[in-house]
Amino acid sequence: MHIDQIDTPAVIIDLDKLEANIARLQTYLDEHDIANRPHIKTHKIPEIAHMQLRAGAVGITCQKLGEVEVMSQAGIRDIFMPYNILGPAKLERLQHLARRVDLSVTADSVITVDGYARTFAGTGV
């Protein structure tokens, strides 16, 4: 198939360039003793996240609960979510995810901290 025959929108990845870019970044970070936890929001592809982990990333960063769910279903276990989670339904999803993966979150308000505290009280998570 020629590229002109591909209907759009379509994801087209030059695998050699992708692998080289992942390796180049990881090499630089390793040389400077910087832990790599790439944000998956640009690719949202579990296979690419696994490539980043195999190259030496310590984990991944996700923006949304849905991304965490997809990545955890793909076997990724160390996930950071640097955004506040609010609301009972989302907090329940967060609790279920935290039972399956090593999940780190942040909070920038008392409201968020209270929600996390209520959600995880007595759960052992």
Residue pairs with C-beta under 8 A, 6 or more apart in sequence:
3 12
6 12
11 45
18 48
18 51
19 51
22 51
22 52
22 55
23 55
25 36
26 36
26 52
26 55
26 56
26 57
29 35
29 36
29 56
30 56
35 58
36 52
36 56
36 57
36 58
37 57
37 58
37 59
37 60
37 61
37 80
38 49
38 52
38 57
38 60
38 61
39 60
39 61
39 62
39 63
40 48
40 49
40 60
40 61
40 62
40 67
40 71
41 62
41 63
41 67
43 49
44 67
44 70
46 70
46 71
46 73
46 74
46 75
46 76
47 74
49 60
49 71
49 74
49 76
50 74
50 75
50 76
52 60
53 59
53 60
53 76
58 78
59 76
59 77
59 78
59 79
59 80
59 102
60 71
60 76
60 78
60 79
60 80
61 79
61 80
61 81
61 82
62 68
62 71
62 79
62 80
62 81
63 81
63 83
64 83
65 81
65 85
65 90
65 93
65 94
65 97
68 79
68 81
68 97
68 101
68 103
69 93
69 97
71 79
72 79
72 97
72 100
72 101
76 101
77 101
77 102
78 101
78 102
79 97
79 101
79 102
79 103
79 104
80 103
80 104
80 105
81 103
81 104
81 105
81 106
82 105
82 106
83 106
84 106
84 107
84 108
84 109
84 112
85 91
85 94
85 105
85 112
85 115
85 116
86 111
86 112
86 115
87 115
91 115
91 116
91 118
91 119
92 119
94 103
94 105
94 119
95 119
95 120
95 123
95 125
97 103
98 120
98 125
99 123
99 125
105 116
107 113
107 116
